[in-house]
Amino acid sequence: MILARLFCLTILAAFAPAALAQTPEPEACPRLLASNEARVFRAALAQNEIGLNFTGHSTFLIETPAGLRVATDYNDYVRPPLPLDIVTMNKAHDTHFTHRPSPNIAHVLRGWNPAGGAAAHDLTVKDMRVRNVVTNIRDFAGRTEYDGNSIFVFESREICIAHLGHLHHELTEEHLKQLGRIDVVLVPVDGSMTLDVRGQFENLRKIAAPLVIPMHYFNRGTLERFLRLAREDYEVEFSPTASVTLTRDRLPIRPKVLVLPGQ
């Protein structure tokens, strides 16, 4: 994990943010948004709504009207507070998983199979179905670990959210078939530790979700590199808060990139 953290620091140094008012300097990966718990979404939800809160890095809190609380890429540094019913994790490095999840979390879903082979998750808890689509991952030597990580799909209230995790490659037709219809895609846009930006846009084109929310971008300069390309095909909107309420009937008609503060 020391190598992973050093690599994070190298990437952050390579993409220093432009001078912006009140923009903090980038921190090392394990500390990204560790103090952002005050932003956690806690508003009451109507029966057709889902609450989505960007906790930071690659971690989102998803809440449903039945009171279900789910955290993506749950780790030891960036995490929403308990209680949590379900957490998902990916394997890339320790800003995406933990070896010590709370025993109070009923469902801990790893995007890889520690025993080998592909992870397989498909469960329904309260008013949400959570399933995974396995993807590959490359190590720091560039070697491919097949079925090493997962895209997690969260389905509730007629909305399908896909968290692409630490995706390192373009998606195949089989991946797309397994994903099915996706309404909201949470996409890593760093363009270096994960897939390059143009390759990631090819994935977005194939998925064709009406709402795209960027994550895993380290600093404002990296985000802006992604947004420059996004503006060619998407409306771009900056949310004033880290939380958004999703409903099926309010999804964008024209594809939109929504930037939630907090990275």
C-alpha positions as CSV (number, residue, x, y, z in Angstrom):
1,M,0.0,0.0,0.0
2,I,3.0,2.3,0.5
3,L,3.6,2.1,-3.3
4,A,0.0,3.0,-4.0
5,R,0.1,6.1,-1.8
6,L,3.4,7.2,-3.3
7,F,1.9,6.8,-6.8
8,C,-1.1,8.9,-5.7
9,L,1.3,11.6,-4.5
10,T,3.1,11.5,-7.9
11,I,-0.1,11.9,-9.8
12,L,-1.3,14.8,-7.6
13,A,2.0,16.6,-8.1
14,A,1.8,16.1,-11.9
15,F,-1.6,17.7,-12.1
16,A,-1.4,20.7,-9.8
17,P,-4.6,22.8,-9.8
18,A,-4.8,26.2,-11.4
19,A,-4.9,29.2,-9.1
20,L,-8.6,29.5,-8.0
21,A,-10.0,31.5,-5.2
22,Q,-10.5,29.4,-2.0
23,T,-9.3,26.2,-3.7
24,P,-7.1,24.2,-1.3
25,E,-4.0,22.6,-2.4
26,P,-4.4,18.9,-3.2
27,E,-3.8,16.4,-0.4
28,A,-2.3,12.9,-0.5
29,C,-4.9,10.3,-1.6
30,P,-5.6,8.8,1.9
31,R,-6.7,12.1,3.2
32,L,-9.0,13.3,0.5
33,L,-12.2,14.6,2.2
34,A,-11.7,12.7,5.4
35,S,-13.3,15.5,7.3
36,N,-16.4,16.0,5.0
37,E,-18.9,14.1,7.2
38,A,-20.9,17.3,7.8
39,R,-22.1,17.1,4.2
40,V,-23.9,13.8,4.7
41,F,-27.4,13.7,3.1
42,R,-30.0,13.4,5.8
43,A,-33.1,15.0,4.3
44,A,-36.4,13.1,4.4
45,L,-37.1,11.4,1.1
46,A,-40.4,11.0,-0.8
47,Q,-41.4,7.6,-2.0
48,N,-40.0,8.2,-5.5
49,E,-36.7,9.8,-4.5
50,I,-33.1,8.6,-3.9
51,G,-30.6,10.7,-2.0
52,L,-27.0,10.8,-3.3
53,N,-24.2,12.5,-1.4
54,F,-20.6,12.8,-2.6
55,T,-18.5,12.0,0.5
56,G,-15.2,12.4,-1.5
57,H,-12.7,10.6,-3.7
58,S,-14.8,7.6,-4.9
59,T,-17.2,7.3,-2.0
60,F,-20.8,8.2,-2.2
61,L,-23.6,7.7,0.3
62,I,-26.9,6.5,-1.3
63,E,-30.1,6.7,0.7
64,T,-33.6,5.4,0.0
65,P,-37.1,6.2,1.3
66,A,-37.1,3.0,3.3
67,G,-34.1,4.3,5.3
68,L,-31.4,2.1,3.5
69,R,-27.9,3.6,3.6
70,V,-25.2,2.4,1.2
71,A,-21.6,3.6,0.8
72,T,-19.5,3.0,-2.3
73,D,-15.7,2.3,-2.3
74,Y,-15.8,2.2,1.5
75,N,-12.3,2.7,3.0
76,D,-10.5,3.8,6.1
77,Y,-10.0,7.4,5.1
78,V,-13.1,8.7,3.3
79,R,-16.3,7.3,4.7
80,P,-19.8,8.4,5.7
81,P,-20.7,7.8,9.3
82,L,-22.6,4.8,10.6
83,P,-25.2,3.4,10.4
84,L,-24.7,1.8,7.0
85,D,-26.6,-1.2,5.7
86,I,-24.4,-2.0,2.7
87,V,-20.9,-1.1,1.6
88,T,-19.2,-1.9,-1.6
89,M,-15.4,-1.9,-2.1
90,N,-12.9,-2.1,-5.0
91,K,-9.4,-3.5,-4.9
92,A,-7.1,-0.9,-6.6
93,H,-5.6,0.4,-3.4
94,D,-6.6,1.3,0.1
95,T,-8.5,4.4,-0.7
96,H,-11.1,2.1,-2.2
97,F,-11.4,-0.7,0.4
98,T,-10.8,-1.6,4.1
99,H,-9.7,-4.7,5.8
100,R,-11.6,-3.6,8.9
101,P,-15.2,-2.8,8.0
102,S,-17.4,-2.2,11.1
103,P,-19.1,-5.5,12.3
104,N,-22.3,-3.4,12.4
105,I,-22.5,-3.3,8.6
106,A,-24.7,-6.1,7.5
107,H,-23.5,-6.5,3.9
108,V,-19.9,-5.9,2.9
109,L,-19.6,-6.5,-0.9
110,R,-16.1,-6.8,-2.3
111,G,-15.6,-6.2,-6.0
112,W,-13.1,-9.0,-6.2
113,N,-13.2,-12.5,-4.9
114,P,-10.5,-13.1,-2.2
115,A,-10.6,-16.8,-2.9
116,G,-10.0,-16.3,-6.6
117,G,-12.3,-16.1,-9.6
118,A,-15.0,-13.5,-10.2
119,A,-17.0,-11.8,-7.4
120,A,-20.7,-12.3,-7.8
121,H,-23.2,-10.2,-5.9
122,D,-26.9,-9.8,-6.4
123,L,-29.0,-8.9,-3.4
124,T,-32.1,-7.0,-2.5
125,V,-32.3,-5.2,0.9
126,K,-35.4,-3.2,1.7
127,D,-36.1,-1.1,-1.4
128,M,-32.8,-1.5,-3.2
129,R,-31.2,-4.2,-5.4
130,V,-27.4,-4.2,-5.6
131,R,-25.4,-6.2,-8.1
132,N,-22.0,-6.2,-9.7
133,V,-20.4,-6.4,-13.1
134,V,-16.8,-7.6,-12.9
135,T,-14.0,-5.8,-14.7
136,N,-10.3,-6.2,-14.9
137,I,-7.6,-4.2,-13.2
138,R,-3.9,-3.5,-13.9
139,D,-1.2,-3.4,-11.2
140,F,1.6,-0.9,-11.0
141,A,3.7,-3.0,-13.3
142,G,1.0,-2.8,-16.0
143,R,0.0,-6.5,-15.6
144,T,-3.7,-7.3,-16.0
145,E,-5.6,-9.0,-13.1
146,Y,-8.7,-10.4,-14.7
147,D,-12.0,-10.0,-12.7
148,G,-10.0,-8.0,-10.2
149,N,-12.7,-5.3,-9.6
150,S,-16.4,-4.5,-10.2
151,I,-18.8,-2.0,-11.4
152,F,-21.6,-1.9,-8.8
153,V,-25.2,-1.2,-9.9
154,F,-27.7,0.2,-7.4
155,E,-31.4,-0.1,-8.4
156,S,-34.2,1.6,-6.5
157,R,-37.3,3.7,-7.2
158,E,-36.9,3.0,-11.0
159,I,-33.5,4.6,-11.0
160,C,-30.3,2.6,-11.9
161,I,-27.0,4.1,-10.6
162,A,-23.7,2.6,-11.8
163,H,-20.5,3.2,-9.8
164,L,-17.7,2.5,-12.3
165,G,-15.1,1.9,-9.5
166,H,-11.4,2.0,-10.4
167,L,-12.1,1.2,-14.1
168,H,-9.0,0.6,-16.1
169,H,-10.3,-0.3,-19.6
170,E,-13.0,0.2,-22.1
171,L,-16.2,-1.8,-21.7
172,T,-17.1,-4.7,-23.9
173,E,-20.5,-5.5,-25.3
174,E,-20.8,-8.2,-22.7
175,H,-20.2,-5.6,-19.9
176,L,-22.9,-3.3,-21.4
177,K,-25.3,-6.2,-21.7
178,Q,-24.8,-7.0,-18.0
179,L,-25.1,-3.4,-17.0
180,G,-28.4,-2.9,-18.8
181,R,-30.1,0.5,-18.6
182,I,-28.2,3.0,-16.5
183,D,-29.6,6.4,-15.5
184,V,-26.8,7.8,-13.4
185,V,-23.1,6.9,-13.8
186,L,-20.5,7.8,-11.2
187,V,-17.3,7.9,-13.3
188,P,-13.5,8.2,-12.3
189,V,-12.1,11.1,-14.4
190,D,-8.4,11.3,-13.2
191,G,-7.3,10.0,-16.6
192,S,-4.1,8.5,-15.2
193,M,-4.5,6.0,-12.4
194,T,-7.7,4.7,-14.0
195,L,-8.5,4.9,-17.7
196,D,-7.4,7.8,-19.8
197,V,-10.0,10.5,-20.3
198,R,-10.9,9.8,-23.9
199,G,-11.2,6.1,-23.2
200,Q,-13.5,7.0,-20.3
201,F,-15.6,9.1,-22.6
202,E,-16.0,6.1,-24.9
203,N,-17.4,4.2,-22.0
204,L,-19.8,7.0,-21.2
205,R,-20.9,7.1,-24.8
206,K,-21.6,3.3,-24.7
207,I,-23.5,3.5,-21.4
208,A,-25.5,6.5,-22.6
209,A,-26.7,7.5,-19.1
210,P,-28.6,10.9,-19.0
211,L,-26.7,12.0,-15.8
212,V,-22.9,11.7,-15.3
213,I,-21.3,12.6,-12.0
214,P,-17.5,12.8,-11.9
215,M,-15.4,11.4,-9.1
216,H,-11.7,10.4,-8.4
217,Y,-10.2,13.6,-9.8
218,F,-7.9,14.7,-7.0
219,N,-7.9,18.4,-7.8
220,R,-9.6,21.2,-9.8
221,G,-7.1,21.0,-12.7
222,T,-7.8,17.3,-13.3
223,L,-11.5,17.9,-13.2
224,E,-11.3,20.8,-15.7
225,R,-9.4,18.6,-18.1
226,F,-12.4,16.2,-18.1
227,L,-14.9,19.0,-18.3
228,R,-13.3,20.5,-21.4
229,L,-14.1,17.4,-23.3
230,A,-17.4,16.9,-21.6
231,R,-18.7,20.3,-22.9
232,E,-18.5,19.0,-26.4
233,D,-21.4,16.6,-25.8
234,Y,-22.9,17.4,-22.4
235,E,-24.4,20.2,-20.5
236,V,-22.2,20.9,-17.5
237,E,-23.7,22.0,-14.2
238,F,-22.0,22.7,-10.8
239,S,-24.1,21.8,-7.8
240,P,-23.9,24.2,-4.8
241,T,-24.1,21.2,-2.4
242,A,-22.6,17.7,-2.2
243,S,-26.1,16.2,-2.1
244,V,-28.6,15.7,-4.9
245,T,-32.1,14.2,-4.8
246,L,-32.8,11.9,-7.8
247,T,-36.1,11.0,-9.2
248,R,-37.0,9.2,-12.4
249,D,-39.1,12.0,-13.8
250,R,-36.5,14.6,-13.2
251,L,-33.6,13.0,-15.0
252,P,-32.1,15.3,-17.7
253,I,-33.6,15.1,-21.1
254,R,-30.3,16.2,-22.6
255,P,-27.2,14.4,-21.2
256,K,-25.7,16.3,-18.3
257,V,-22.5,16.2,-16.2
258,L,-23.3,17.3,-12.7
259,V,-20.3,18.2,-10.5
260,L,-20.8,17.8,-6.8
261,P,-18.4,19.7,-4.6
262,G,-16.3,17.9,-2.1
263,Q,-13.3,16.3,-4.0
